[in-house]
Amino acid sequence: MSTLPLHKEDAFEGSEKPRWADPRPRPSRNTMIWRYCVVISFLVCYYLLLRPTEAPCMSLNCSHKCDATACTAPDASMETFSSLDSDQSQNENIEQDQHYKQPSASQRPLVISTELVENRIPLEAHIMSKCPDAKDCLQKLVLPAMEQVSDKVDFKLSFIASVSKESSEIECMHGPGECIGDMLILCAANLPFPPAADESLLPISYPRTPIIRSLGFANCLINGYKYIPDRSFIHECAMEHGIDFDALNRCASQQDDNPSGGGQGDSPLSGVVLLRESALHSQDLGVRTSCTVRLDESVWCVRDGGEWKDCAQNGDGANPQTLIDQVNKLWEERN
């Protein structure tokens, strides 16, 4: 059997060089590394600067804004919505995976003063975590105002859900996933800061998560409310805003529904207890619409069905500057 000829080192001596021989000098290793870096930098810049924004939903099944009742809790006489019991299977360590993709959102970083002051003005927003009106309310009114007056207000996020003092059932308008989102936001706001090894040993009063972190985390979740309760989405929001994800997971997964619990020194911090207390608070105030903003214990403005309603200052209460001015006025009167 004939064999293929082997090329020897001197095979082309004295003859014309083969066509595949490249007369150009081979680039050095440093040159090649530099070229790769240029290409990679270009691709990264393209992704960050030229990537498309989230495409608008054209389907009739998509709801970019609530109708008159979608984010308003029904009366007790009305048909109840999806429920989340204390043993709800969807509350298993936030393990769901819905192929999360980070939603593109043009939003400014939250810059909040942390200076401690006395006689703060009560400011509260009653929301549902999977309600689009809550997203608009936070990003168009609450956050811009908080950037200016956070050191003058006692701010709190409260939640709207159907609860009963006789049973352990908690019902959320947008399903069990919304109950989980509500609990996560409440847990983040009530985690000890700095983190504690055992929440059950905490005193009745203890330093909690700074507002710049807890409100930033809440905004992150609500900005991508369609992805709640996807684990990777929640983890990314927690890491972005300095929230201990393991502690957050323990709190939201805690099955203790003792009304006297909730991290008050006799049991671990429980998202179920926190949500029950928050929903009862909104219920006692007669607040049923997400989002309802209250300033100094009075309704300031309501975001419902994609519109501002019942706003103070002759309807100008939806303007962040109007809210800022009113907070400053109340502050001057009391300090």
C-alpha positions in Angstrom: 0.0 0.0 0.0 1.4 3.4 -0.9 1.8 5.9 1.8 1.4 9.7 1.8 4.8 11.5 1.4 6.0 13.2 4.5 7.1 16.8 4.3 10.6 17.3 5.5 12.0 20.6 6.8 14.0 21.1 3.6 11.1 20.1 1.3 10.8 23.6 -0.2 14.5 24.6 -0.3 15.4 25.9 -3.6 11.9 26.0 -4.9 9.1 28.5 -4.9 7.3 28.8 -1.5 3.9 27.2 -1.3 0.8 29.4 -1.8 -0.3 28.9 1.8 2.9 30.2 3.3 2.2 33.7 4.9 5.2 36.1 4.5 3.8 38.4 7.2 5.3 38.2 10.7 3.1 36.6 13.3 1.6 39.1 15.8 3.1 38.9 19.3 1.1 37.5 22.2 0.6 41.0 23.7 -0.8 42.2 20.4 -3.3 39.4 20.2 -4.4 40.0 23.8 -4.9 43.7 23.0 -7.0 42.8 20.0 -9.2 40.5 21.9 -9.7 43.1 24.6 -10.8 45.6 22.0 -13.3 43.2 20.5 -14.7 42.3 23.9 -15.0 45.9 25.0 -16.9 46.7 21.8 -19.4 43.9 22.5 -19.9 45.0 26.1 -20.5 48.6 25.0 -22.9 47.5 22.4 -24.9 45.4 24.9 -25.0 48.2 27.5 -25.7 51.1 25.2 -27.6 49.7 22.2 -29.7 46.9 23.7 -33.4 47.4 23.0 -35.8 48.3 25.8 -38.6 46.0 26.9 -41.1 45.7 24.1 -44.6 46.9 24.8 -47.2 44.2 25.2 -49.7 44.3 22.4 -51.9 41.4 23.6 -55.3 42.0 25.1 -54.2 39.6 27.9 -51.5 42.0 29.0 -52.4 44.6 31.6 -50.1 47.6 31.7 -52.6 49.4 34.0 -55.3 48.3 36.3 -59.0 48.7 35.5 -61.2 50.1 38.2 -61.1 47.0 40.4 -57.9 45.2 39.5 -55.9 46.8 42.3 -58.7 47.5 44.7 -59.5 44.9 47.3 -63.1 43.8 47.3 -65.5 44.0 50.2 -66.1 41.0 52.3 -69.4 40.4 50.5 -67.6 40.1 47.1 -66.0 36.9 45.7 -62.7 36.1 47.2 -59.5 35.9 45.2 -56.6 33.4 45.2 -55.5 32.5 48.7 -52.2 31.8 50.4 -52.4 29.6 53.5 -49.6 29.3 55.9 -48.7 25.9 54.3 -48.9 27.2 50.7 -46.7 25.1 48.5 -45.6 28.1 46.5 -43.9 29.4 49.6 -41.1 26.7 49.6 -37.9 28.7 50.0 -38.7 30.8 47.0 -37.6 27.9 44.8 -39.6 28.7 41.6 -37.8 29.3 38.4 -39.7 31.1 35.6 -36.7 31.8 33.3 -36.2 35.2 34.7 -34.7 37.9 32.5 -33.7 41.2 34.1 -36.4 43.8 33.1 -35.0 46.9 31.5 -36.0 49.9 33.4 -34.9 53.5 33.2 -34.8 54.5 36.8 -32.4 56.7 38.8 -30.4 55.3 41.7 -32.2 56.0 45.0 -30.2 58.6 47.0 -31.6 59.0 50.5 -30.3 60.9 53.4 -29.8 58.8 56.6 -29.5 61.6 59.1 -31.5 60.9 62.2 -34.0 63.5 63.2 -37.0 63.7 65.7 -40.7 64.4 65.2 -40.8 62.9 61.7 -43.9 63.3 59.6 -45.8 60.1 59.0 -45.7 59.1 55.3 -47.1 55.8 54.2 -47.9 54.0 50.9 -50.4 51.2 50.8 -49.7 48.8 47.9 -49.9 45.4 46.4 -46.6 44.1 45.2 -47.8 42.8 41.8 -50.0 45.8 41.0 -48.8 48.1 38.1 -50.3 51.1 39.9 -48.0 50.5 42.8 -45.0 50.6 40.4 -46.1 54.0 39.0 -46.9 55.4 42.4 -43.5 54.5 43.8 -41.5 55.7 40.8 -43.4 58.8 40.0 -44.2 60.2 43.4 -42.8 58.3 46.5 -39.2 57.8 45.4 -38.6 61.4 44.0 -40.1 62.8 47.2 -38.1 60.5 49.5 -34.8 61.6 47.8 -35.5 65.0 49.2 -37.3 64.5 52.6 -36.3 61.0 53.8 -34.7 62.6 56.9 -38.0 64.3 57.8 -40.5 61.5 57.4 -41.3 58.3 59.1 -41.9 56.2 56.0 -43.6 52.9 55.8 -44.8 50.5 53.1 -48.1 48.8 54.0 -49.9 46.1 52.1 -53.4 45.4 51.0 -54.7 41.8 51.3 -57.7 40.0 52.7 -57.1 38.6 56.2 -59.2 37.3 59.0 -58.6 37.5 62.7 -60.3 34.2 63.1 -58.3 32.1 60.6 -54.7 31.8 59.3 -55.8 32.4 55.7 -54.3 35.4 53.7 -55.7 36.2 50.3 -54.0 38.4 47.7 -55.7 39.9 44.7 -53.0 38.9 42.2 -52.5 35.4 43.6 -50.1 33.6 46.0 -47.1 35.0 44.3 -48.2 38.5 45.3 -48.4 37.4 49.0 -44.8 36.2 48.7 -43.7 39.5 47.2 -45.5 41.4 50.0 -43.8 39.2 52.6 -40.3 39.6 51.0 -40.6 43.4 51.1 -41.8 43.4 54.7 -39.1 41.0 55.7 -36.4 43.2 54.0 -37.6 46.2 55.9 -37.6 44.4 59.3 -34.4 42.4 59.1 -31.9 43.4 61.9 -29.1 45.6 60.8 -26.4 44.6 61.0 -27.5 41.0 60.5 -28.1 38.9 63.7 -27.2 35.3 64.0 -30.5 34.4 65.6 -33.5 36.6 65.0 -35.5 34.9 67.8 -33.1 36.5 70.4 -33.7 40.0 69.2 -35.1 42.5 71.7 -38.5 44.2 71.1 -36.7 47.2 69.7 -33.7 46.7 67.4 -32.1 48.6 64.5 -33.6 47.5 61.2 -32.6 47.7 57.6 -31.8 51.3 56.5 -34.5 52.8 54.4 -32.2 53.3 51.5 -31.8 49.6 51.2 -35.3 48.3 52.0 -37.0 50.9 49.8 -34.5 50.3 47.0 -35.2 46.5 47.3 -39.0 47.1 47.2 -38.6 49.3 44.1 -36.5 46.6 42.4 -39.1 43.9 43.0 -42.1 46.1 42.1 -40.3 47.4 39.0 -40.2 43.8 37.7 -43.4 42.7 39.4 -44.2 40.2 36.6 -41.2 38.1 37.8 -42.2 37.8 41.4 -41.6 35.3 43.1 -38.8 34.0 40.8 -35.8 33.1 42.9 -33.1 34.5 40.6 -34.9 37.8 40.3 -35.3 38.1 44.1 -31.7 37.1 44.7 -30.5 39.8 42.2 -32.5 42.5 43.8 -31.3 41.5 47.3 -27.7 41.5 46.2 -28.1 44.9 44.5 -29.4 46.6 47.6 -27.3 44.9 50.3 -30.1 42.6 51.7 -29.0 39.3 53.3 -30.7 36.8 50.9 -30.5 33.9 53.3 -32.1 35.9 56.2 -34.7 37.1 53.7 -35.4 33.5 52.6 -35.8 32.3 56.2 -38.2 35.1 57.1 -40.4 34.6 54.0 -40.4 30.8 54.5 -41.2 31.0 58.3 -44.4 29.1 58.9 -45.1 30.7 62.4 -48.4 32.6 62.2 -48.5 33.6 65.8 -50.0 37.1 65.9 -47.7 37.9 68.8 -44.6 36.9 66.7 -43.0 38.7 63.8 -39.6 39.2 65.3 -40.7 40.7 68.6 -38.2 38.8 70.6 -40.3 35.6 71.2 -40.0 33.9 67.7 -38.1 34.1 64.5 -38.9 36.9 62.1 -41.9 35.7 60.1 -43.1 37.1 56.8 -46.6 35.6 57.4 -47.0 37.5 60.6 -45.6 40.7 59.1 -48.0 40.5 56.2 -51.0 39.8 58.5 -50.2 42.8 60.7 -49.7 45.0 57.7 -52.9 43.9 55.9 -54.9 44.3 59.2 -53.5 47.8 59.5 -54.6 48.8 56.0 -58.0 47.1 56.6 -58.5 49.0 59.8 -57.8 52.3 58.0 -60.3 51.4 55.3 -57.6 51.4 52.6 -58.5 49.1 49.7 -56.8 50.6 46.6 -53.2 50.1 45.6 -51.6 52.6 45.6 -52.9 54.9 48.3 -50.4 57.4 49.7 -51.1 58.9 53.2 -49.3 61.9 54.7 -49.7 62.7 58.3 -52.5 60.1 58.8 -54.6 61.5 55.9 -55.0 60.4 52.3 -52.7 62.4 50.1 -53.1 60.8 46.7 -54.4 57.6 45.1 -53.1 55.9 42.0 -55.8 53.7 40.5 -56.4 52.4 36.9 -53.3 54.2 35.7 -54.6 57.6 36.9 -54.1 59.8 39.9 -57.3 60.3 42.0 -58.4 62.1 45.1 -55.1 64.0 45.4 -54.6 66.8 47.9 -53.8 70.4 47.1 -56.6 70.6 44.5 -55.3 67.6 42.6 -51.7 68.7 42.6 -50.7 66.1 45.2 -49.4 63.8 42.4 -46.6 66.3 41.8 -43.5 65.2 43.9 -42.6 68.8 44.6 -46.0 69.5 46.1 -45.5 66.5 48.5 -42.0 67.7 49.3 -43.2 71.2 50.1 -46.0 69.9 52.3 -43.6 67.7 54.3 -41.2 70.7 54.7 -44.1 72.8 55.9 -45.2 70.3 58.5 -41.7 69.8 59.6 -41.2 73.5 60.2 -44.4 73.6 62.2 -43.3 70.8 64.5 -39.5 71.2 64.9 
